[in-house]
Amino acid sequence: MKAQDLNGAAWATLFAIATTGSAAIAQERPGFTDTPVLPDGKWRVHDADRPAPDVVTPGAMPGAPPSDAIVLFDGGSLDAWQPQGGAWIIEDGVLTVPPRTPDGGENALVSKQSFGDVQMHLEFRSPNPLEKSSQDRGNSGIWFMQRYEIQILDGFDNPTYADGTVGAIYGWKPPLVNPSRPPGEWQSYDIVFERPRFGPAGELLRPAYVTAFLNGVLVQHRQPWLGGTIWRQVGRYEPHGDAEPIQLQDHDSPVSFRNIWVRPLPEAASSHDFEGEVK
C-alpha cells in the first residue's frame, strides 16, 4: 500500500501506534522458545527472553567519551587523580608531565578510583623540538593496576629496543607494527585491559590480557602478560586486588595528555574463556 492510499482512519491508527503504542511495541520481545539451548545452558538460539544489551550513547566525535564512560581528564581539573610528587601542569586543556625536582623524585599521577577490566582511551603528544634519544625521548607509560605497563614513547624515527618502543608491553612484547606520528602531533591509544584472576591461595588462574590500538592501528592483539612490569627483569605475578588504580608515568620527559576516559567492563567481557568463577 502506498502512503497516498491510506484513508483518515488508517492514518489515525498509525499515529496512535507511533505516539501511544510505542511503549507496548518496545516491550514486545521477538524471538523463539522452541530453538536449541546454547552451550552456556542459559539461553536458546534467538531466545525471546534473553535480556537486551544496555543502551549507551556514543561520543559525538571519534574519541569522545560515550555516555557510560568515567572521564579521568577532560581538559579541566585533576580531580580524578592524586599526584605522587610534583603537580602536573594544565594549560589550554592539556596535561603535561612536570619537570623533576633536583632530587630526581618521580612525579607519577595515580587515579583516585580503582579499576579492574577496562576499556581506556587516551591521547598523548611527544615533546617537540626533539629531546634526547631512545628511551629518553618522549617516555611515559600507562600502568594498569599500577603494575602492567603499556609503553608511551616517541617512536617516530627513534631507534630503541623493540620491547620498549611505543605500543609495547614494556619488557615483553613489541607492538605488531609501529604507527607512530611525528613528535608534536597528537596520538591516540584505545586499550582493552583484562585483569588477571587469582585463586583463594593467591595462585594465578588466568593472566592479564591486553588489546591495544595506537592511532587506530592494532598493536597488541589480546596478548597475555608475563606478569607485572619490572625493569630489566622478566615480569612476574604477585597476587593483588580485583581493582587497583591506573598510573601515568613520569620518565623525566614533558609528555602531554588529553581526553582520558575509561569504561569499566562487565563480567561478560572477559569470562568467556575462563574455566572458573569470575567475580
Buried (B, 14 or more C-beta within 10 A) or exposed (E): EEEEEEEEEEEEEEEEEEEEEEEEEEEEEEBEEEEEEEEEEEBBEEBEEBEEEEEEEEBEEEBEBBEEBBBBBBEEEBEBBEBEBBEBEBEEEBBBBBEBEEEEEEBBBBBEEBBBBBBBBBBBBBBEEBBBEBBBBBBBBBBBBBBBBBBBBBBBEBEBEEBBBBBBBBBBBBBBEBBBBEBBEBBBBBBBBBBBBBEEEEEBBBBBBBBBBBBEBBBBEEBBBBBBBBEEEEBEBEEBEBBBBBBBBBBBBBBBBBBBBBBBBEEEBBBEEEEEEBE
